[in-house]
């Protein structure tokens, strides 16, 4: 089962941007790797502390993005892989990177093979629907 998180770096940037202390850099790249499973083939649980893929194989610029609902709380990022890119590789981790080069979101999943048959469009949906935690201090 896929394990995905907004990283601590991503959460810090969101918090600082909402407080007005910094601007928020756009998501510009998607990376693919083979380090999302352990030696027994089990999906490695994400912690949010990740700053890079464990075994990065390729990083590409995002080709497009689109909001998937009228509330604009989910954004779909798309990257096109050419026929030979990642051919024969087993992909088990992905990351989204911003224009500053920081990994903002990370996920791990069971390996997915890549055959050199046709162009592949890889899509990442980033959700902003639910608050992770609300605390009120008085």
C-alpha positions in Angstrom: 0.0 0.0 0.0 1.3 3.5 -0.9 2.5 5.7 1.9 2.6 9.4 1.1 3.3 12.5 3.2 3.9 16.2 2.9 7.5 16.4 4.3 8.5 18.4 7.3 10.2 20.8 4.9 7.0 21.2 3.0 5.0 21.7 6.2 7.5 24.3 7.5 7.3 26.2 4.2 3.5 26.2 4.3 3.4 27.4 7.9 6.0 30.2 7.2 4.1 31.2 4.0 0.8 31.4 5.8 2.3 33.5 8.5 3.7 35.9 5.9 7.4 35.1 6.8 8.3 33.7 3.3 6.8 33.2 -0.1 6.0 29.7 -1.3 7.9 28.2 -4.2 6.0 26.3 -6.9 6.2 22.5 -7.3 8.5 22.2 -10.4 9.9 18.6 -10.4 9.0 15.0 -9.8 11.6 12.4 -9.0 11.4 8.6 -9.3 13.4 6.0 -7.4 13.7 2.4 -6.4 14.2 2.8 -2.7 10.6 2.6 -1.5 10.8 -1.1 -0.3 13.0 -3.0 2.0 15.1 -6.1 1.2 12.0 -8.3 1.8 9.9 -6.2 -0.7 7.8 -4.5 2.0 6.9 -0.9 1.5 9.0 1.4 3.8 6.8 3.6 5.9 7.3 7.3 5.3 8.0 9.6 8.3 7.9 13.1 6.8 11.5 13.7 7.8 12.7 12.6 4.3 14.6 15.2 2.4 15.5 13.1 -0.7 14.6 9.8 -2.3 16.5 6.8 -1.0 17.6 5.7 -4.4 16.8 8.4 -7.0 16.8 7.2 -10.6 15.4 10.2 -12.5 14.2 13.7 -11.8 12.1 15.5 -14.4 10.4 18.9 -14.7 6.6 18.8 -14.2 4.9 19.1 -17.6 1.6 20.3 -16.3 -0.7 20.6 -13.3 -4.5 20.8 -13.0 -6.9 21.2 -10.1 -9.2 18.2 -9.9 -12.1 19.8 -8.1 -14.0 23.1 -8.1 -12.7 23.9 -4.5 -9.1 23.7 -5.8 -8.0 21.5 -2.8 -6.4 18.8 -5.0 -3.8 19.4 -7.6 -2.6 16.8 -10.2 1.0 17.1 -11.3 1.9 15.3 -14.6 5.3 14.2 -15.9 5.8 12.6 -19.3 8.5 9.8 -19.6 9.9 9.0 -23.0 10.0 5.4 -24.2 13.5 4.7 -22.9 13.4 6.6 -19.6 13.4 4.2 -16.7 12.9 1.3 -19.0 13.5 -2.0 -17.1 13.5 -0.2 -13.7 11.2 -1.0 -10.8 9.9 2.3 -9.4 8.9 2.3 -5.7 9.2 5.9 -4.5 8.4 9.3 -5.8 9.0 12.8 -4.6 7.7 16.3 -5.5 10.3 19.1 -5.4 9.8 22.8 -5.4 11.7 25.6 -7.3 14.1 25.9 -4.3 15.1 22.2 -4.8 13.4 21.0 -1.6 11.4 17.8 -1.5 7.9 18.9 -0.5 6.0 15.5 -0.7 7.2 11.9 -0.7 5.6 8.6 -1.2 6.6 4.9 -1.2 4.7 2.0 -2.8 5.1 -1.5 -4.1 7.5 -1.7 -7.2 6.0 -0.8 -10.5 7.9 -2.0 -13.6 8.6 0.2 -16.6 8.7 -1.4 -20.0 10.0 0.4 -23.1 6.8 0.2 -25.1 5.1 3.6 -25.1 5.3 7.1 -23.6 4.2 7.1 -20.0 2.4 9.9 -18.1 3.0 9.8 -14.4 0.5 11.6 -12.2 0.7 12.7 -8.6 -2.3 14.0 -6.8 -1.5 16.3 -3.9 -4.4 16.7 -1.5 -5.1 19.7 0.7 -8.5 18.6 1.9 -8.2 17.8 5.6 -6.3 19.5 8.3 -3.8 17.2 9.9 -4.2 18.5 13.4 -5.9 21.6 14.9 -4.9 22.9 18.3 -6.4 25.9 20.0 -4.3 27.7 22.6 -5.8 30.2 25.0 
